[in-house]
Amino acid sequence: MSSGPIQNTSLVPGGVIGDGRYRLLAQSGADRRCDAQLWRARDGQLNRDVALTVLVGNPADHAAAARAKRTAERAMHASSFTHPGVARVIDVLTPGAGIKLDEGILGMVVAEWTRGTDLMELVAEGPMAAGAATRLLEPLGAAIEGAHHAGLVLGADHPQRIRVTPDGRLRLAFPGPRPDAIARDDVKGLGAVLYLLLTGRWALPGGPENVPVAPTGPDGAVVAPSALRPHVPHELSSVAVRSLEDTSVGGIRTSAAILQVLDQISRSEAETALIRPVPDDGTDDGAVWTTQRPARGKEHNRKLMISVAVLAVATLAVIAWLGVQIVSFFSDEPSGTGGPTVVIGQSSTPGASGQQAAPAPQPAGPVQPASVGVYDVTNQPDNANRANRAVDNNPTTVWQTENYFQPFPALKPGIGLMAGFAEPVKLASVTVTSPSEGTVVEIRVAGADGAPLEETKVVATATLSAGQTQIQLNEHEATQHVLVWVTKLAGSGRNNRSEIAELVYTRAQ
């Protein structure tokens, strides 16, 4: 809060503020970034519940008073905007507006009360399934998109400002954007709420103290939800992370882009029946959402035991799979998955590939890379553990991208495989064996395996045919790092995916 605030002793349950009109019932939260307290209150004049955003501070602090005034003004401007995803602003109170504000209160935004439950209570039970998170978020995303078209900022970037309606939709219940908030903050807020629903963690500064903070990687970027929960769809995970990024490359900057992916995932899950209704056990009391946690009975325990049993079987399967991979790694027999796996962006040490000797050299001189890894600018590499299949001299094994509902660059600018050589090489060509006809690739040389994309140099571009495609390279300096960068996937509509079975790098004479 601002330095030296005046404490208002009326800001407690049962207290009366706003010239005796509003009786405080329960505090829903606090947005410390703008010294705002969020309350459910009773309007004594109209005999109805309202949502109060109470801006607190010392009136003698001119900077704090100016910030509160700006928030009130922006809330007033937004009062003309109506949407099911936003609570309607009823009144905005500021000093000198014909009503006496209590000591320590610099302004108040009064909105209609949103029935349902707090968002934080919903996620307290644990992360949500992708389909449920999508359906919850769509109305809030539509409200943000509509407000931005009207030139307004909503301030939907704090989880305690959002509630869940009885019919299972997210709604901005406490309007009143921060004085310095911009439309980009609403988009970040949408991504952060999606991240919260999928992981139970908050990914923006200034969140509630009792909510776990989203983990970050070595580069400071937020770890993708799919890395924390593998069953999260790749597209949804990518949207959540890219909405939070401020970079011009790969970042999502509009709510429309988020809505498009949410709609696609909703339709996909509906078509494939991935989300099935919970069977009626006869205990439904008619409430969709409730602030009371359900009792844990025998039926719940039975389901829990079944879930634990399934998890145990899955764990044993994973252990068995790892055992097979370890045996294959140290075996003298050829393997499609052996050798080092490199995820670009992490340090790697070039070494022997662990495979059998490469085929007899062709006239131009094939050269085997010491390592290969998936290069991804969004920190969400596709099938990173299968990258080495593209250089294992076995065309029956493949590395493949994820299946994307939208073609590049909707969710990311591209995806690629970065090869590292034991010493600098000057290549004449790269031959790509792939069944994915129509895939467009660029061959780029780089100074390091984790070099930014803009610092790599394009030395050839080609459209792959089904089978082998030999790509002649332009003149370039000898390098230890060569990137095969996919800029267009095979397929169309909502099925966009490419496979690479083999890469052969031919040294120039």
C-alpha positions in Angstrom: 0.0 0.0 0.0 0.9 3.6 -0.2 3.2 5.0 2.5 1.5 6.2 5.6 -2.1 5.1 4.9 -4.9 6.0 7.3 -6.5 2.8 8.6 -10.3 2.7 8.3 -11.7 0.8 11.3 -15.0 0.3 9.4 -13.4 -2.0 6.8 -14.4 -5.1 8.7 -17.3 -7.5 8.3 -20.4 -5.6 9.7 -18.8 -2.2 9.1 -20.8 0.5 7.3 -19.2 2.8 4.8 -20.3 5.1 2.0 -22.2 7.6 4.2 -23.9 4.8 6.0 -25.3 3.1 2.8 -23.2 0.0 2.4 -22.8 -2.7 5.1 -19.8 -4.9 4.5 -20.6 -8.6 4.5 -17.4 -10.4 3.6 -14.0 -9.5 2.0 -13.4 -11.3 -1.3 -9.8 -10.3 -1.6 -7.3 -7.4 -2.0 -5.4 -6.1 -5.0 -2.3 -4.7 -3.4 -1.0 -3.3 -6.7 -3.6 -0.5 -6.5 -4.4 -0.5 -2.8 -7.9 -1.9 -3.4 -10.0 -4.0 -1.1 -12.7 -6.2 -2.6 -15.9 -6.6 -0.6 -19.3 -8.1 -0.8 -21.7 -5.6 0.7 -25.4 -4.8 1.3 -26.9 -1.7 -0.2 -29.2 -0.5 2.5 -31.1 1.9 0.2 -31.9 -0.6 -2.6 -31.8 -3.7 -0.3 -29.5 -5.7 -2.5 -26.0 -7.1 -2.4 -23.3 -5.3 -4.4 -19.6 -5.8 -5.1 -17.4 -3.0 -3.8 -13.9 -2.1 -5.0 -12.7 0.1 -2.2 -9.6 2.3 -2.9 -7.8 3.0 0.3 -5.0 5.4 1.2 -4.1 8.6 2.8 -5.8 11.7 1.3 -2.7 13.7 2.1 -0.7 11.4 -0.3 -1.4 13.3 -3.5 0.1 10.6 -5.7 -2.2 7.9 -4.1 -5.2 10.2 -4.4 -4.4 10.8 -8.1 -4.1 7.1 -8.8 -7.4 6.4 -7.1 -9.1 9.2 -9.0 -7.8 7.7 -12.3 -9.1 4.3 -11.4 -12.5 5.7 -10.6 -12.6 7.6 -13.9 -11.7 4.5 -15.9 -14.4 2.5 -14.1 -16.9 5.3 -14.9 -16.0 5.1 -18.6 -16.4 1.3 -18.5 -19.9 1.6 -16.9 -21.4 2.0 -20.4 -20.0 -1.4 -21.5 -22.4 -4.3 -20.9 -21.4 -8.0 -21.3 -22.3 -11.2 -19.4 -18.6 -11.6 -18.7 -18.4 -8.4 -16.7 -20.4 -7.2 -13.7 -22.3 -4.0 -14.4 -20.9 -0.9 -12.8 -23.7 0.8 -10.8 -21.9 3.8 -9.3 -18.5 5.3 -8.8 -17.9 7.3 -5.7 -15.0 9.9 -5.3 -14.4 12.7 -2.9 -16.6 15.7 -3.7 -19.1 13.6 -5.6 -22.0 14.4 -3.3 -21.4 11.6 -0.9 -19.2 11.5 2.2 -16.4 9.0 1.9 -15.0 7.5 5.2 -11.6 8.3 6.5 -8.9 6.4 4.6 -11.1 5.7 1.6 -10.1 7.5 -1.7 -12.8 6.1 -3.9 -15.3 3.2 -4.4 -16.5 1.3 -7.5 -20.0 -0.2 -6.9 -21.0 -3.1 -9.2 -23.8 -5.6 -9.2 -23.1 -8.7 -7.1 -22.1 -11.8 -9.0 -23.7 -14.9 -7.6 -21.7 -18.1 -7.6 -18.3 -18.7 -6.0 -14.8 -17.2 -5.8 -12.4 -18.3 -8.5 -9.8 -19.1 -5.8 -12.2 -21.5 -4.0 -12.7 -23.3 -7.3 -9.0 -23.9 -8.0 -8.4 -24.7 -4.3 -9.7 -28.2 -5.1 -6.9 -28.7 -7.7 -6.2 -27.9 -11.4 -9.0 -28.4 -13.8 -9.4 -30.5 -16.9 -8.6 -28.7 -20.2 -12.2 -28.8 -21.5 -13.7 -27.4 -18.3 -11.0 -24.6 -18.1 -11.8 -23.7 -21.7 -15.6 -23.4 -21.1 -15.0 -21.4 -18.0 -12.7 -18.9 -19.7 -14.5 -18.2 -23.0 -17.1 -15.7 -21.6 -14.4 -13.7 -19.9 -12.3 -13.7 -23.0 -15.2 -12.5 -25.1 -15.9 -9.7 -22.6 -12.2 -8.5 -22.9 -12.3 -8.7 -26.7 -15.5 -6.6 -26.8 -14.1 -4.0 -24.3 -10.9 -3.6 -26.3 -12.9 -3.1 -29.5 -14.7 -0.3 -27.6 -11.4 1.2 -26.5 -11.8 0.2 -22.9 -9.5 -1.7 -20.4 -11.3 -3.9 -17.9 -8.5 -4.8 -15.4 -9.1 -8.5 -15.5 -5.6 -9.3 -14.3 -6.1 -10.4 -10.7 -7.7 -13.7 -9.7 -9.7 -12.3 -6.7 -11.5 -9.9 -9.0 -13.0 -12.8 -10.8 -15.9 -15.1 -9.8 -17.6 -18.2 -11.2 -21.3 -17.9 -12.0 -23.8 -20.6 -11.1 -23.8 -21.8 -14.7 -20.0 -22.3 -14.7 -18.6 -19.2 -16.4 -15.9 -16.8 -15.3 -17.0 -13.2 -14.8 -15.1 -10.0 -13.8 -17.0 -9.3 -10.6 -14.9 -6.3 -9.3 -14.3 -3.9 -12.2 -11.9 -1.0 -11.8 -8.6 -1.2 -13.8 -5.4 0.0 -12.3 -4.5 3.6 -13.3 -1.6 2.4 -15.5 -3.3 -0.7 -16.9 -3.4 -1.2 -20.7 -5.2 -3.6 -23.0 -2.1 -5.9 -23.0 -2.6 -6.4 -19.2 -6.1 -7.8 -19.8 -4.6 -10.3 -22.3 -1.9 -11.2 -19.8 -4.6 -11.6 -17.2 -6.6 -13.9 -19.4 -3.4 -16.1 -20.0 -2.7 -16.0 -16.2 -6.2 -17.2 -15.4 -5.9 -20.0 -17.9 -2.6 -20.9 -16.3 -4.2 -20.9 -12.9 -7.1 -23.1 -14.0 -4.7 -25.7 -15.6 -2.0 -25.7 -12.8 -3.3 -24.0 -9.7 -0.5 -21.5 -9.9 -0.5 -17.8 -10.6 1.9 -16.5 -13.2 1.8 -12.6 -12.8 3.3 -10.4 -10.1 1.1 -9.1 -7.3 -1.1 -12.2 -6.9 -2.7 -13.4 -3.7 -0.2 -14.4 -1.0 -1.7 -17.8 -0.5 -1.6 -18.9 -4.1 1.6 -20.7 -5.4 3.7 -18.8 -7.9 4.2 -20.3 -11.3 7.7 -21.8 -11.7 10.1 -20.3 -14.2 12.9 -21.8 -16.2 16.6 -20.8 -16.4 15.7 -18.0 -18.9 13.1 -16.5 -16.6 10.2 -17.7 -18.7 7.2 -19.3 -17.1 7.3 -23.1 -17.3 4.6 -24.4 -19.6 1.5 -26.0 -18.0 2.1 -29.1 -20.1 5.4 -29.5 -18.4 3.6 -29.6 -15.0 0.6 -31.6 -16.2 1.4 -33.7 -19.2 -2.3 -34.2 -20.1 -2.8 -30.5 -20.9 -3.2 -30.1 -24.6 -0.2 -28.6 -26.3 -2.2 -25.7 -27.9 -3.8 -24.7 -24.6 -0.5 -24.8 -22.8 1.2 -22.8 -25.5 -1.6 -20.1 -25.4 -1.3 -19.7 -21.7 2.5 -19.2 -21.9 2.6 -17.0 -25.0 -0.1 -14.7 -23.6 2.2 -13.8 -20.8 5.2 -13.1 -23.0 6.1 -9.5 -23.9 8.3 -10.5 -26.8 7.4 -9.5 -30.3 8.2 -13.0 -31.6 5.8 -15.7 -30.5 3.9 -13.6 -28.0 0.1 -13.4 -28.1 -1.1 -9.8 -27.8 -4.9 -10.0 -28.4 -7.7 -11.8 -26.7 -9.1 -12.8 -30.2 -6.1 -15.1 -30.7 -6.8 -16.8 -27.3 -10.5 -17.1 -28.1 -9.9 -18.8 -31.4 -7.9 -21.6 -29.7 -10.4 -21.9 -26.9 -13.2 -22.3 -29.4 -11.2 -24.9 -31.4 -10.4 -27.0 -28.3 -14.0 -26.8 -27.1 -15.3 -28.1 -30.5 -12.6 -30.7 -30.7 -13.5 -32.1 -27.3 -17.2 -32.0 -28.1 -16.6 -33.9 -31.3 -14.4 -36.6 -29.8 -16.3 -36.8 -26.6 -13.2 -36.4 -24.5 -15.2 -34.8 -21.8 -17.9 -37.1 -20.4 -20.6 -36.0 -18.0 -20.3 -37.1 -14.4 -22.8 -39.9 -13.8 -25.7 -38.9 -11.6 -25.3 -40.6 -8.2 -28.6 -39.2 -6.9 -27.0 -36.7 -4.6 -27.3 -33.6 -6.7 -29.0 -30.7 -4.8 -29.4 -28.6 -7.9 -26.4 -26.3 -7.3 -23.8 -26.1 -10.0 -21.2 -24.2 -8.0 -21.0 -23.9 -4.2 -18.7 -22.3 -1.7 -19.1 -25.3 0.5 -16.7 -28.2 -0.2 -18.5 -31.5 -0.7 -18.4 -34.2 1.9 -16.0 -37.0 1.3 -18.0 -40.2 1.5 -17.5 -43.9 0.6 -18.2 -43.2 -3.1 -15.4 -40.6 -3.2 -13.0 -43.0 -1.5 -13.9 -45.8 -3.9 -13.2 -43.5 -6.9 -9.9 -42.3 -5.2 -8.8 -45.9 -4.8 -9.5 -46.7 -8.4 -7.6 -43.6 -9.5 -4.6 -44.6 -7.3 -4.7 -48.1 -8.8 -4.7 -46.7 -12.4 -1.8 -44.4 -11.4 0.1 -47.3 -10.0 -0.3 -49.3 -13.2 0.7 -46.3 -15.3 3.8 -45.8 -13.1 4.9 -49.4 -13.5 4.4 -49.1 -17.3 6.6 -46.0 -17.3 9.3 -47.7 -15.2 9.2 -50.7 -17.6 9.5 -48.4 -20.6 12.5 -46.6 -19.0 14.1 -50.0 -18.4 13.7 -50.9 -22.1 15.2 -47.6 -23.1 18.2 -48.0 -20.8 18.9 -51.5 -22.1 18.6 -50.3 -25.7 21.0 -47.4 -25.0 23.8 -49.7 -23.8 23.0 -52.5 -26.3 25.2 -53.3 -29.3 22.1 -53.6 -31.5 20.9 -50.7 -33.6 18.2 -48.6 -31.9 15.8 -45.9 -33.2 15.8 -44.0 -29.9 19.4 -44.3 -28.6 21.9 -41.6 -28.4 21.9 -38.2 -26.6 18.7 -36.1 -26.4 19.3 -32.4 -26.5 16.6 -29.8 -25.7 17.7 -26.6 -27.3 18.1 -23.8 -24.8 20.0 -26.1 -22.3 23.7 -26.7 -22.4 24.8 -29.8 -24.3 28.1 -31.5 -24.7 28.8 -32.9 -28.2 29.9 -36.5 -28.2 29.6 -39.8 -30.0 26.1 -40.5 -31.3 26.1 -44.0 -29.8 24.8 -45.4 -33.1 26.3 -47.9 -35.5 28.7 -46.5 -38.2 27.1 -44.3 -40.8 26.6 -45.8 -44.3 29.6 -45.8 -46.7 30.5 -42.2 -47.5 29.0 -40.8 -50.7 31.3 -38.7 -53.0 30.3 -35.5 -51.3 31.0 -36.8 -47.9 28.2 -37.4 -45.4 29.0 -36.2 -41.8 27.2 -37.5 -38.7 26.2 -34.9 -36.1 27.3 -35.4 -32.5 24.0 -34.3 -31.1 20.5 -33.2 -32.2 17.7 -31.5 -30.3 14.4 -29.8 -30.8 14.7 -26.0 -31.2 11.7 -24.1 -30.0 11.4 -20.3 -29.3 8.3 -20.8 -27.0 10.1 -23.2 -24.6 7.7 -25.9 -25.5 9.7 -28.3 -27.7 7.7 -30.9 -29.6 8.6 -34.5 -28.7 12.1 -33.6 -27.5 12.9 -37.1 -26.4 12.5 -38.3 -30.0 14.7 -35.8 -31.7 17.6 -38.3 -32.2 15.3 -40.5 -34.4 16.0 -38.1 -37.2 19.7 -38.9 -37.3 19.8 -42.6 -36.2 20.3 -43.9 -39.8 17.0 -45.7 -39.5 14.2 -44.2 -41.8 11.6 -46.3 -40.1 11.8 -44.2 -37.0 10.6 -40.6 -37.1 10.6 -37.4 -35.1 7.2 -35.6 -35.4 5.8 -32.3 -34.4 2.7 -32.0 -32.3 -0.7 -31.8 -34.1 -1.6 -28.1 -34.4 -5.2 -26.9 -34.8 -3.8 -23.9 -36.6 -1.0 -23.6 -39.1 2.2 -21.7 -38.2 2.6 -18.9 -37.2 -0.7 -18.9 -35.2 0.7 -20.5 -32.1 4.4 -20.3 -32.8 6.6 -19.1 -35.7 8.0 -22.6 -36.3 9.7 -25.6 -34.9 13.0 -27.3 -35.8 15.9 -29.7 -35.2 19.3 -28.2 -34.3 22.3 -30.5 -35.1 25.6 -30.1 -33.3 28.8 -31.3 -34.9 32.0 -32.2 -33.1 34.0 -29.7 -35.2 33.1 -26.9 -37.6 31.8 -28.2 -41.0 30.9 -26.6 -44.3 28.0 -28.4 -45.8 27.0 -28.7 -49.4 23.5 -30.1 -48.8 21.0 -31.5 -46.4 18.8 -34.4 -47.4 15.5 -34.7 -45.6 13.5 -38.0 -45.7 9.9 -37.3 -44.7 6.4 -38.6 -45.5 5.0 -35.2 -44.9 4.7 -33.7 -48.4 4.2 -29.9 -48.5 6.3 -29.2 -45.4 8.3 -26.1 -45.9 11.8 -25.9 -44.2 14.6 -23.5 -43.9 18.2 -24.6 -43.4 19.9 -22.2 -41.0 23.4 -22.0 -39.6 23.9 -20.8 -36.0 26.7 -19.7 -33.7 25.3 -21.9 -30.8 22.6 -24.4 -30.3 20.6 -21.9 -28.3 21.2 -18.9 -30.5 18.1 -16.7 -31.0 16.3 -17.3 -34.2 17.1 -13.8 -35.5 20.8 -14.5 -35.1 20.7 -17.6 -37.3 21.3 -17.3 -41.1 19.1 -18.9 -43.8 21.2 -20.8 -46.3 18.4 -22.6 -48.1 14.6 -23.0 -48.3 12.7 -25.9 -49.7 9.3 -27.6 -49.8 9.5 -31.3 -49.0 8.2 -34.0 -51.2 7.1 -37.4 -49.9 10.3 -39.4 -49.6 13.7 -37.8 -50.0 14.3 -34.1 -50.7 17.9 -33.0 -51.2 18.4 -29.3 -50.4 21.5 -27.6 -51.8 22.9 -25.0 -49.5 24.2 -21.5 -50.4 27.7 -20.5 -49.6 28.3 -20.2 -45.8 31.1 -20.3 -43.3 32.0 -23.5 -41.5 29.8 -24.0 -38.5 29.1 -26.5 -35.7 25.4 -25.8 -35.5 22.8 -26.4 -38.3 19.1 -25.9 -37.9 16.4 -27.5 -40.0 13.6 -25.0 -39.3 10.0 -26.0 -40.2 7.9 -22.9 -41.2 4.9 -24.7 -42.7 3.5 -28.0 -41.5 1.9 -30.6 -43.7 -1.9 -31.1 -43.5 -4.7 -28.6 -43.4 -7.7 -27.4 -41.4 -7.3 -28.4 -37.8 -4.7 -31.2 -38.5 -1.3 -29.7 -39.1 1.7 -32.0 -38.4 5.0 -33.0 -40.0 7.3 -35.9 -39.6 11.1 -36.2 -40.3 12.4 -39.7 -40.6 16.0 -38.9 -41.5 18.4 -36.1 -42.0 21.7 -36.6 -43.9 24.3 -33.8 -43.8 26.7 -33.8 -46.7 30.1 -32.0 -46.3 31.2 -29.7 -49.1 34.3 -30.7 -51.1 
